Amino acid sequence: MLKAILALIVIMVIFPTFITAQEKEYNVETESVSEYVDKILNGPITKEGLSKMPYKIWFNTNYKTYLVDTETLKDIRKKNLKGLRILAFMGTWCHDSNREIPRLIRVCEELGIADRLELYGVDVNKKSRLEKEKNWDIRKTPTIIFLRNGEEIGRILEEPEVSFEHSMELIINQNAN
């Protein structure tokens, strides 16, 4: 009985601390060097982080108003999406990121692969506090990198030429297994 009580106490004290520490890693605001915004999200970002003020002003508008090309998504669903992962480096200060990242999230949700999308906030110098961008040659925001089994198979810089659906289909088709 004593062991059970001690175990319960350990769980009650250590587990919340562990969870809190993990939560602090996402949606961290840092000071901005841009004259247009005071704070930016820097490092790993979630959709929930983008759905809070002041980001939700542009996020909600661009997320809700994007018309998903469901016909192209049907074709993409027929492809082998196994091992596909998407890294998106964005700036919450960047108008291209403000427009395109909500659209990308929407497309990934429609495809059922939102759990394979990793968002990272960078500053105006394309750097983040955790340096995730270090080995990816990030020069523009957003930079969206498509990976299959950890290897880069394509990227979209700033905005897709036609749409995310079209660009994703081209990337996946060119790199079909």
FIPA-996859 format. One record per atom (N, C-alpha, C): residue number from 1; residue in one letter; z, y, x. Coordinates in Angstrom, 2 decimals, always signed. Each point is the difference from the previous one (the first is absolute). Example, Ala and Ser with C-alpha at 12.3 -4.5 7.8 and 13.67 -1.06 7.14 Angstrom:
REC  seq  type       up    north     east
REC    1     A    +7.80    -5.69   +13.19
REC    1     A    +0.00    +1.19    -0.89
REC    1     A    +0.00    +1.20    +0.90
REC    2     S    -0.72    +1.05    -0.35
REC    2     S    +0.06    +1.19    +0.82
REC    2     S    +0.73    +1.09    -0.77
# end
This chain:
REC  seq  type       up    north     east
REC    1     M    +0.00    -1.19    +0.82
REC    1     M    +0.00    +1.19    -0.82
REC    1     M    +0.00    +1.26    +0.87
REC    2     L    +0.79    -0.05    +1.06
REC    2     L    +0.08    +1.14    +0.91
REC    2     L    -1.37    +0.27    +0.65
REC    3     K    -0.69    -1.08    +0.37
REC    3     K    -1.33    +0.15    +0.60
REC    3     K    -0.97    +0.65    -0.99
REC    4     A    +0.08    -0.39    -1.26
REC    4     A    -0.87    +0.56    -1.02
REC    4     A    +0.28    +1.49    -0.20
REC    5     I    +1.26    +0.38    +0.02
REC    5     I    +0.37    +1.41    -0.15
REC    5     I    -0.48    +0.80    +1.20
REC    6     L    +0.19    -0.55    +1.20
REC    6     L    -0.48    +0.69    +1.20
REC    6     L    -1.52    +0.14    +0.00
REC    7     A    -0.67    -1.05    -0.43
REC    7     A    -1.46    +0.06    -0.07
REC    7     A    -0.44    +1.07    -1.00
REC    8     L    +0.68    +0.07    -1.13
REC    8     L    -0.32    +1.00    -1.00
REC    8     L    +0.22    +1.41    +0.53
REC    9     I    +1.08    +0.19    +0.71
REC    9     I    +0.29    +1.32    +0.59
REC    9     I    -1.07    +0.38    +1.01
REC   10     V    -0.38    -0.95    +0.84
REC   10     V    -1.05    +0.26    +0.99
REC   10     V    -1.29    +0.37    -0.69
REC   11     I    -0.36    -0.73    -1.04
REC   11     I    -1.23    +0.29    -0.73
REC   11     I    +0.08    +1.39    -0.64
REC   12     M    +1.14    +0.33    -0.57
REC   12     M    +0.15    +1.30    -0.68
REC   12     M    -0.02    +1.17    +0.97
REC   13     V    +0.44    -0.20    +1.23
REC   13     V    +0.06    +1.08    +0.97
REC   13     V    -1.28    +0.07    +0.84
REC   14     I    -0.45    -1.12    +0.52
REC   14     I    -1.13    +0.00    +0.92
REC   14     I    -1.34    +0.08    -0.73
REC   15     F    -0.18    -0.72    -1.07
REC   15     F    -1.29    -0.03    -0.68
REC   15     F    -0.45    +1.38    -0.47
REC   16     P    +0.84    +0.80    -0.67
REC   16     P    -0.45    +1.34    -0.40
REC   16     P    -0.37    +0.88    +1.20
REC   17     T    +0.72    -0.14    +1.09
REC   17     T    -0.32    +0.76    +1.21
REC   17     T    -1.37    -0.39    +0.52
REC   18     F    -0.29    -1.29    +0.01
REC   18     F    -1.28    -0.51    +0.45
REC   18     F    -1.13    +0.52    -0.89
REC   19     I    +0.19    -0.06    -1.30
REC   19     I    -1.02    +0.47    -0.95
REC   19     I    -0.22    +1.50    +0.17
REC   20     T    +1.08    +0.77    +0.13
REC   20     T    -0.10    +1.44    +0.17
REC   20     T    -0.74    +0.34    +1.27
REC   21     A    +0.28    -0.73    +1.08
REC   21     A    -0.68    +0.24    +1.26
REC   21     A    -1.50    -0.26    -0.14
REC   22     Q    -0.37    -1.03    -0.73
REC   22     Q    -1.41    -0.30    -0.20
REC   22     Q    -0.66    +1.08    -0.85
REC   23     E    +0.67    +0.46    -1.04
REC   23     E    -0.57    +1.02    -0.87
REC   23     E    -0.24    +1.30    +0.74
REC   24     K    +0.82    +0.30    +0.97
REC   24     K    -0.14    +1.24    +0.76
REC   24     K    -1.26    +0.00    +0.86
REC   25     E    -0.57    -1.16    +0.23
REC   25     E    -1.20    -0.08    +0.81
REC   25     E    -1.25    +0.48    -0.75
REC   26     Y    +0.05    +0.01    -1.32
REC   26     Y    -1.14    +0.40    -0.81
REC   26     Y    +0.18    +1.41    -0.54
REC   27     N    -1.12    +0.70    -0.16
REC   27     N    -0.02    +1.32    -0.66
REC   27     N    +0.92    +1.01    +0.67
REC   28     V    +0.04    -0.02    +1.32
REC   28     V    +0.84    +0.93    +0.76
REC   28     V    -0.73    +1.34    +0.13
REC   29     E    +0.68    +1.06    -0.41
REC   29     E    -0.56    +1.34    +0.14
REC   29     E    +0.39    +0.60    +1.34
REC   30     T    -0.96    +0.63    +0.64
REC   30     T    +0.27    +0.73    +1.23
REC   30     T    -0.57    +1.41    -0.13
REC   31     E    +0.41    +0.87    +0.88
REC   31     E    -0.51    +1.37    -0.01
REC   31     E    -1.49    -0.02    +0.33
REC   32     S    -0.72    +0.90    -0.59
REC   32     S    -1.43    +0.12    +0.23
REC   32     S    -0.28    +1.13    +0.97
REC   33     V    -1.05    -0.17    +0.80
REC   33     V    -0.43    +1.11    +0.86
REC   33     V    -1.11    +0.80    -0.68
REC   34     S    -0.41    -0.45    -1.18
REC   34     S    -1.03    +0.71    -0.76
REC   34     S    +0.61    +1.22    -0.67
REC   35     E    -0.76    +1.08    -0.05
REC   35     E    +0.49    +1.21    -0.68
REC   35     E    -0.07    -0.14    -1.53
REC   36     Y    -0.66    -1.05    -0.50
REC   36     Y    -0.21    -0.16    -1.43
REC   36     Y    +1.06    -0.83    -0.70
REC   37     V    +0.69    -0.87    +0.73
REC   37     V    +1.04    -0.84    -0.60
REC   37     V    +1.23    -0.02    +0.90
REC   38     D    +1.17    -0.12    -0.62
REC   38     D    +1.25    -0.01    +0.77
REC   38     D    +0.34    -1.38    +0.53
REC   39     K    -0.19    -1.01    -0.85
REC   39     K    +0.36    -1.37    +0.36
REC   39     K    -1.17    -0.93    -0.24
REC   40     I    +0.00    -1.11    +0.73
REC   40     I    -1.02    -1.03    -0.15
REC   40     I    +0.68    -1.36    -0.03
REC   41     L    -0.68    -0.98    -0.58
REC   41     L    +0.46    -1.38    +0.14
REC   41     L    -0.54    -0.52    +1.32
REC   42     N    +0.89    -0.61    +0.78
REC   42     N    -0.36    -0.42    +1.34
REC   42     N    +0.46    -1.43    +0.22
REC   43     G    -0.94    -0.88    +0.34
REC   43     G    +0.31    -1.42    +0.17
REC   43     G    -0.41    -0.76    -1.26
REC   44     P    +0.59    -1.18    -0.22
REC   44     P    -0.39    -0.82    -1.15
REC   44     P    +0.26    +0.72    -1.33
REC   45     I    -0.97    -0.10    -0.90
REC   45     I    +0.06    +0.67    -1.30
REC   45     I    -0.24    -1.04    -1.09
REC   46     T    +0.65    +0.20    -1.14
REC   46     T    -0.25    -0.83    -1.17
REC   46     T    -0.60    +0.86    -1.11
REC   47     K    -0.55    -0.66    -0.99
REC   47     K    -0.51    +0.71    -1.17
REC   47     K    +1.12    +0.79    -0.65
REC   48     E    +1.20    -0.58    -0.04
REC   48     E    +1.15    +0.69    -0.59
REC   48     E    +0.31    +1.29    +0.75
REC   49     G    -0.14    -0.02    +1.31
REC   49     G    +0.23    +1.22    +0.78
REC   49     G    -1.00    +1.08    -0.33
REC   50     L    -1.24    -0.40    -0.24
REC   50     L    -1.04    +0.97    -0.36
REC   50     L    +0.14    +0.49    -1.44
REC   51     S    +0.76    -0.73    -0.79
REC   51     S    +0.19    +0.35    -1.41
REC   51     S    +1.16    +0.96    -0.21
REC   52     K    +0.58    +0.51    +1.09
REC   52     K    +1.10    +0.97    -0.08
REC   52     K    -0.48    +1.37    +0.43
REC   53     M    +0.72    +1.02    -0.42
REC   53     M    -0.34    +1.38    +0.37
REC   53     M    +0.14    +0.17    +1.50
REC   54     P    -0.83    +0.79    +0.62
REC   54     P    -1.10    +0.78    -0.56
REC   54     P    -1.33    -0.77    -0.03
REC   55     Y    +0.02    -1.23    +0.50
REC   55     Y    -1.23    -0.78    +0.16
REC   55     Y    -0.60    -0.43    -1.34
REC   56     K    +0.87    -0.18    -0.99
REC   56     K    -0.49    -0.52    -1.28
REC   56     K    -0.98    +0.94    -0.68
REC   57     I    +0.01    +1.26    +0.34
REC   57     I    -0.92    +0.96    -0.61
REC   57     I    -1.44    -0.44    +0.26
REC   58     W    -0.35    -0.26    +1.25
REC   58     W    -1.36    -0.45    +0.30
REC   58     W    -0.16    -1.51    -0.18
REC   59     F    +1.06    -0.78    +0.26
REC   59     F    -0.12    -1.45    -0.10
REC   59     F    -0.31    -0.43    -1.44
REC   60     N    +0.82    +0.44    -0.95
REC   60     N    -0.18    -0.42    -1.40
REC   60     N    -1.36    +0.42    -0.55
REC   61     T    -0.42    +1.22    +0.31
REC   61     T    -1.29    +0.48    -0.49
REC   61     T    -1.14    -0.87    +0.52
REC   62     N    -0.04    -0.26    +1.30
REC   62     N    -1.10    -0.76    +0.58
REC   62     N    +0.08    -1.49    -0.32
REC   63     Y    +1.19    -0.51    -0.21
REC   63     Y    +0.17    -1.41    -0.37
REC   63     Y    -0.47    -0.24    -1.44
REC   64     K    +0.44    +0.86    -0.90
REC   64     K    -0.29    -0.20    -1.42
REC   64     K    -1.44    +0.34    -0.38
REC   65     T    -0.62    +0.93    +0.68
REC   65     T    -1.34    +0.43    -0.40
REC   65     T    -1.13    -0.79    +0.66
REC   66     Y    +0.32    -0.85    +0.96
REC   66     Y    -1.06    -0.77    +0.68
REC   66     Y    -0.54    -1.09    -0.91
REC   67     L    -1.30    -0.01    -0.17
REC   67     L    -0.65    -1.03    -0.82
REC   67     L    -0.42    -1.15    +0.91
REC   68     V    +0.66    -1.13    -0.14
REC   68     V    -0.26    -1.16    +0.84
REC   68     V    -1.32    -0.65    -0.43
REC   69     D    -0.81    -0.36    +0.99
REC   69     D    -1.26    -0.70    -0.24
REC   69     D    +0.31    -1.49    -0.18
REC   70     T    +0.25    -0.40    -1.22
REC   70     T    +0.43    -1.37    -0.29
REC   70     T    -1.10    -1.03    +0.26
REC   71     E    -1.26    +0.41    -0.11
REC   71     E    -1.10    -0.94    +0.27
REC   71     E    -0.02    -0.39    +1.48
REC   72     T    +0.15    +0.97    +0.88
REC   72     T    +0.03    -0.30    +1.43
REC   72     T    +1.24    -0.82    +0.33
REC   73     L    +1.11    +0.29    -0.65
REC   73     L    +1.22    -0.79    +0.25
REC   73     L    -0.20    -1.47    -0.39
REC   74     K    -0.77    -0.24    -1.05
REC   74     K    -0.30    -1.39    -0.39
REC   74     K    -0.70    -0.72    +1.14
REC   75     D    -0.94    +0.68    +0.65
REC   75     D    -0.72    -0.60    +1.13
REC   75     D    +0.92    -0.22    +1.20
REC   76     I    +0.88    +0.97    +0.25
REC   76     I    +0.94    -0.13    +1.12
REC   76     I    +0.95    -1.17    -0.24
REC   77     R    +0.46    -0.18    -1.23
REC   77     R    +0.92    -1.10    -0.32
REC   77     R    -0.61    -1.37    +0.30
REC   78     K    -1.33    -0.09    -0.05
REC   78     K    -0.68    -1.27    +0.28
REC   78     K    -0.02    -0.32    +1.49
REC   79     K    +0.27    +0.98    +0.83
REC   79     K    -0.04    -0.18    +1.45
REC   79     K    +1.32    -0.59    +0.49
REC   80     N    -0.02    -0.44    +1.23
REC   80     N    +1.20    -0.54    +0.62
REC   80     N    +0.88    +1.16    +0.47
REC   81     L    +1.09    +0.23    -0.69
REC   81     L    +0.92    +1.07    +0.37
REC   81     L    +1.19    -0.52    +0.81
REC   82     K    -0.03    -1.30    +0.30
REC   82     K    +1.09    -0.61    +0.77
REC   82     K    +0.09    +0.67    +1.38
REC   83     G    +1.22    +0.34    +0.38
REC   83     G    +0.23    +0.61    +1.30
REC   83     G    -0.34    +1.48    +0.07
REC   84     L    -0.44    +0.59    -1.12
REC   84     L    -0.36    +1.42    -0.02
REC   84     L    +1.26    +0.85    -0.09
REC   85     R    +0.05    +1.04    +0.82
REC   85     R    +1.10    +0.96    +0.00
REC   85     R    -0.59    +1.38    +0.25
REC   86     I    +0.62    +1.02    -0.53
REC   86     I    -0.51    +1.36    +0.15
REC   86     I    +1.11    +0.90    +0.54
REC   87     L    -0.29    +0.69    +1.09
REC   87     L    +0.90    +1.01    +0.56
REC   87     L    -0.60    +1.36    -0.30
REC   88     A    +0.78    +0.89    -0.58
REC   88     A    -0.49    +1.34    -0.29
REC   88     A    +0.93    +1.01    +0.66
REC   89     F    -0.57    +0.79    +0.89
REC   89     F    +0.74    +1.07    +0.67
REC   89     F    -0.40    +1.31    -0.68
REC   90     M    +0.99    +0.70    -0.50
REC   90     M    -0.26    +1.18    -0.83
REC   90     M    +0.93    +1.14    +0.38
REC   91     G    -0.35    +1.17    -0.47
REC   91     G    +0.89    +1.15    +0.14
REC   91     G    +0.31    +0.54    -1.39
REC   92     T    +1.27    +0.12    -0.33
REC   92     T    +0.32    +0.57    -1.31
REC   92     T    -0.36    +1.49    -0.02
REC   93     W    -0.30    +0.56    +1.14
REC   93     W    -0.42    +1.39    +0.15
REC   93     W    -1.53    +0.14    -0.10
REC   94     C    -0.72    -1.11    -0.04
REC   94     C    -1.47    -0.02    +0.12
REC   94     C    -0.67    -0.12    -1.36
REC   95     H    -0.91    +0.93    -0.32
REC   95     H    -0.66    -0.03    -1.31
REC   95     H    -0.85    -1.26    -0.19
REC   96     D    -0.63    -0.53    +1.05
REC   96     D    -0.77    -1.23    -0.13
REC   96     D    +0.92    -1.18    -0.35
REC   97     S    +1.13    -0.08    +0.67
REC   97     S    +0.98    -1.05    -0.31
REC   97     S    +0.54    +0.15    -1.41
REC   98     N    +0.27    +1.24    -0.39
REC   98     N    +0.53    +0.26    -1.35
REC   98     N    -0.97    -0.47    -1.08
REC   99     R    -1.28    +0.10    +0.26
REC   99     R    -1.02    -0.42    -0.96
REC   99     R    -0.25    -1.51    +0.09
REC  100     E    -0.14    -0.54    +1.19
REC  100     E    -0.49    -1.36    +0.18
REC  100     E    +1.07    -1.10    -0.07
REC  101     I    +1.18    +0.24    +0.51
REC  101     I    +1.01    -1.06    +0.03
REC  101     I    +0.43    -0.43    -1.41
REC  102     P    +0.21    +0.90    -0.95
REC  102     P    +0.29    -0.47    -1.36
REC  102     P    -1.12    -0.87    -0.57
REC  103     R    -1.23    +0.35    +0.31
REC  103     R    -1.14    -0.79    -0.46
REC  103     R    +0.01    -1.39    +0.64
REC  104     L    +0.28    -0.05    +1.30
REC  104     L    +0.06    -1.28    +0.71
REC  104     L    +1.09    -0.89    -0.60
REC  105     I    +1.15    +0.57    -0.25
REC  105     I    +1.10    -0.76    -0.60
REC  105     I    -0.43    -0.55    -1.35
REC  106     R    -0.65    +0.81    -0.78
REC  106     R    -0.46    -0.43    -1.33
REC  106     R    -0.97    -1.17    +0.10
REC  107     V    -0.95    +0.08    +0.93
REC  107     V    -0.97    -1.08    +0.20
REC  107     V    +0.70    -1.27    +0.46
REC  108     C    +0.92    +0.12    +0.94
REC  108     C    +0.73    -1.18    +0.49
REC  108     C    +0.82    -0.65    -1.12
REC  109     E    +0.60    +0.81    -0.84
REC  109     E    +0.74    -0.54    -1.15
REC  109     E    -0.93    -0.74    -0.95
REC  110     E    -1.13    +0.59    -0.29
REC  110     E    -0.98    -0.64    -0.90
REC  110     E    -0.49    -1.32    +0.57
REC  111     L    -0.14    -0.07    +1.32
REC  111     L    -0.44    -1.23    +0.66
REC  111     L    +1.12    -1.03    +0.12
REC  112     G    +1.24    +0.44    -0.20
REC  112     G    +1.14    -0.90    +0.16
REC  112     G    +0.40    -0.19    +1.45
REC  113     I    -0.34    +0.98    +0.85
REC  113     I    +0.35    -0.10    +1.42
REC  113     I    +0.85    +1.18    +0.48
REC  114     A    +0.70    +0.65    -0.92
REC  114     A    +0.82    +1.15    +0.38
REC  114     A    +1.07    -0.38    +1.02
REC  115     D    +0.45    -1.26    -0.02
REC  115     D    +1.00    -0.45    +0.95
REC  115     D    -0.57    -0.15    +1.41
REC  116     R    -1.30    +0.11    +0.15
REC  116     R    -0.65    -0.11    +1.31
REC  116     R    -0.35    +1.36    +0.58
REC  117     L    +0.35    +1.06    -0.71
REC  117     L    -0.27    +1.37    +0.44
REC  117     L    +1.27    +0.56    +0.64
REC  118     E    -0.13    +0.46    +1.24
REC  118     E    +1.11    +0.64    +0.70
REC  118     E    -0.37    +1.46    +0.26
REC  119     L    +0.84    +0.90    -0.48
REC  119     L    -0.22    +1.43    +0.17
REC  119     L    +0.92    +0.55    +1.08
REC  120     Y    -0.55    +0.86    +0.86
REC  120     Y    +0.78    +0.64    +1.05
REC  120     Y    -0.31    +1.48    +0.03
REC  121     G    +1.03    +0.82    -0.06
REC  121     G    -0.17    +1.44    +0.08
REC  121     G    +0.01    +0.44    +1.45
REC  122     V    -0.92    +0.90    +0.33
REC  122     V    -0.07    +0.59    +1.33
REC  122     V    +0.08    +1.52    -0.12
REC  123     D    +0.32    +0.64    +1.11
REC  123     D    +0.04    +1.47    -0.01
REC  123     D    -1.39    +0.55    +0.32
REC  124     V    -0.11    +1.32    +0.14
REC  124     V    -1.30    +0.61    +0.23
REC  124     V    -0.60    -0.39    +1.35
REC  125     N    +0.82    -0.51    +0.90
REC  125     N    -0.47    -0.49    +1.30
REC  125     N    -0.34    -1.48    -0.05
REC  126     K    +0.03    -0.59    -1.20
REC  126     K    -0.29    -1.42    -0.25
REC  126     K    +1.01    -0.92    +0.68
REC  127     K    +1.25    +0.42    +0.01
REC  127     K    +1.11    -0.78    +0.59
REC  127     K    +1.04    -0.26    -1.08
REC  128     S    +0.70    -1.13    +0.14
REC  128     S    +1.08    -0.30    -0.94
REC  128     S    +1.27    -0.33    +0.78
REC  129     R    +1.11    +0.05    -0.68
REC  129     R    +1.28    -0.21    +0.66
REC  129     R    +0.17    -1.42    +0.52
REC  130     L    -0.70    -0.99    -0.58
REC  130     L    +0.11    -1.38    +0.44
REC  130     L    -1.19    -0.43    +0.86
REC  131     E    -0.95    +0.90    +0.22
REC  131     E    -1.16    -0.21    +0.86
REC  131     E    -0.87    -1.19    -0.40
REC  132     K    -0.06    -0.30    -1.30
REC  132     K    -0.85    -1.08    -0.49
REC  132     K    -1.48    +0.28    +0.30
REC  133     E    -0.36    +1.27    +0.05
REC  133     E    -1.39    +0.40    +0.22
REC  133     E    -0.46    -0.16    +1.44
REC  134     K    +0.92    -0.26    +0.90
REC  134     K    -0.24    +0.05    +1.44
REC  134     K    -1.22    -0.80    +0.46
REC  135     N    -0.21    -1.19    -0.49
REC  135     N    -1.10    -0.84    +0.47
REC  135     N    -1.22    +0.00    -0.92
REC  136     W    -0.08    +0.98    -0.92
REC  136     W    -1.06    -0.01    -1.00
REC  136     W    -0.99    +1.16    +0.13
REC  137     D    +0.10    +0.85    +1.01
REC  137     D    -0.94    +1.10    +0.22
REC  137     D    -0.19    +0.84    -1.26
REC  138     I    +1.09    +0.57    -0.49
REC  138     I    -0.02    +0.80    -1.21
REC  138     I    -0.36    +1.45    +0.37
REC  139     R    -1.15    +0.45    -0.49
REC  139     R    -0.46    +1.36    +0.28
REC  139     R    -0.19    +0.82    -1.26
REC  140     K    -0.14    -0.69    -1.15
REC  140     K    -0.22    +0.68    -1.27
REC  140     K    +0.95    -0.58    -1.04
REC  141     T    +0.28    +0.83    -1.02
REC  141     T    +0.82    -0.50    -1.10
REC  141     T    -0.75    +0.20    -1.30
REC  142     P    +0.06    -1.00    -0.84
REC  142     P    +0.58    -1.31    +0.28
REC  142     P    -0.95    -0.86    +0.85
REC  143     T    +0.57    -0.93    +0.73
REC  143     T    -0.75    -1.07    +0.65
REC  143     T    +0.47    -1.29    -0.64
REC  144     I    -0.93    -0.71    -0.60
REC  144     I    +0.32    -1.23    -0.73
REC  144     I    -0.65    -1.15    +0.74
REC  145     I    +0.83    -0.91    +0.51
REC  145     I    -0.47    -1.09    +0.84
REC  145     I    +0.14    -1.32    -0.76
REC  146     F    -1.10    -0.74    -0.07
REC  146     F    -0.02    -1.30    -0.65
REC  146     F    +0.13    -1.07    +1.07
REC  147     L    +0.95    -0.90    -0.22
REC  147     L    +0.26    -1.08    +0.96
REC  147     L    -0.16    -1.35    -0.70
REC  148     R    -0.51    -0.96    +0.74
REC  148     R    -0.02    -1.38    -0.48
REC  148     R    +0.67    -0.83    +1.10
REC  149     N    +1.09    -0.64    -0.39
REC  149     N    +0.77    -0.80    +0.96
REC  149     N    +0.37    +0.80    +1.24
REC  150     G    +0.35    +1.28    -0.21
REC  150     G    +0.47    +0.86    +1.08
REC  150     G    -1.09    +0.70    +0.80
REC  151     E    -1.26    -0.33    -0.22
REC  151     E    -1.11    +0.61    +0.73
REC  151     E    -0.68    +1.05    -0.87
REC  152     E    -0.30    +1.16    +0.60
REC  152     E    -0.67    +1.05    -0.75
REC  152     E    -1.41    -0.43    -0.37
REC  153     I    -0.36    +0.17    -1.28
REC  153     I    -1.35    -0.33    -0.46
REC  153     I    -0.76    +1.23    -0.51
REC  154     G    +0.70    +1.12    -0.12
REC  154     G    -0.67    +1.22    -0.44
REC  154     G    +1.02    +1.09    -0.26
REC  155     R    -0.50    +1.21    -0.13
REC  155     R    +0.87    +1.13    -0.32
REC  155     R    -0.74    +1.07    -0.76
REC  156     I    +0.77    +0.76    -0.73
REC  156     I    -0.50    +1.15    -0.73
REC  156     I    +0.72    +1.21    +0.55
REC  157     L    -0.76    +1.03    +0.40
REC  157     L    +0.58    +1.22    +0.55
REC  157     L    -0.13    +1.13    -1.02
REC  158     E    +1.09    +0.60    -0.32
REC  158     E    +0.13    +1.14    -0.92
REC  158     E    -0.34    -0.33    -1.45
REC  159     E    -1.21    -0.48    -0.27
REC  159     E    -0.37    -0.34    -1.37
REC  159     E    -1.14    -1.02    +0.02
REC  160     P    -0.05    -0.86    -1.00
REC  160     P    -1.12    -0.95    -0.04
REC  160     P    -1.30    +0.72    -0.32
REC  161     E    -1.12    -0.56    +0.46
REC  161     E    -1.30    +0.64    -0.26
REC  161     E    -0.31    +0.05    -1.48
REC  162     V    +0.24    -1.09    -0.72
REC  162     V    -0.27    -0.04    -1.43
REC  162     V    +1.32    -0.14    -0.77
REC  163     S    +0.71    -1.09    +0.25
REC  163     S    +1.29    -0.26    -0.65
REC  163     S    +0.74    -1.05    +0.82
REC  164     F    +1.31    -0.14    -0.25
REC  164     F    +0.74    -1.06    +0.69
REC  164     F    -0.54    -1.36    -0.37
REC  165     E    -0.33    -0.17    -1.27
REC  165     E    -0.51    -1.29    -0.45
REC  165     E    -1.27    -0.37    +0.77
REC  166     H    -0.91    +0.94    +0.11
REC  166     H    -1.27    -0.24    +0.70
REC  166     H    +0.24    -0.26    +1.49
REC  167     S    +0.81    +0.82    +0.64
REC  167     S    +0.29    -0.17    +1.43
REC  167     S    +0.71    -1.31    +0.28
REC  168     M    +0.96    -0.35    -0.87
REC  168     M    +0.71    -1.27    +0.18
REC  168     M    -0.95    -1.17    -0.13
REC  169     E    -0.89    +0.08    -0.97
REC  169     E    -0.96    -1.09    -0.18
REC  169     E    -0.88    -0.15    +1.23
REC  170     L    -0.49    +1.11    +0.56
REC  170     L    -0.83    -0.06    +1.21
REC  170     L    +0.78    -0.61    +1.17
REC  171     I    +1.22    +0.46    +0.21
REC  171     I    +0.82    -0.51    +1.11
REC  171     I    +0.28    -1.49    -0.17
REC  172     I    +0.37    -0.40    -1.18
REC  172     I    +0.32    -1.41    -0.25
REC  172     I    -1.25    -0.87    +0.11
REC  173     N    -1.13    +0.47    -0.52
REC  173     N    -1.25    -0.76    +0.09
REC  173     N    -0.48    -0.16    +1.45
REC  174     Q    +0.15    +1.05    +0.79
REC  174     Q    -0.43    -0.05    +1.40
REC  174     Q    +0.87    -0.92    +0.84
REC  175     N    +1.20    -0.26    -0.50
REC  175     N    +0.95    -0.79    +0.77
REC  175     N    +0.48    -1.21    -0.78
REC  176     A    -0.87    -0.56    -0.84
REC  176     A    +0.37    -1.18    -0.79
REC  176     A    +0.16    -1.21    +0.92
REC  177     N    +0.98    -0.81    -0.33
REC  177     N    +0.22    -1.23    +0.79
REC  177     N    -0.86    -1.12    -0.50
# end
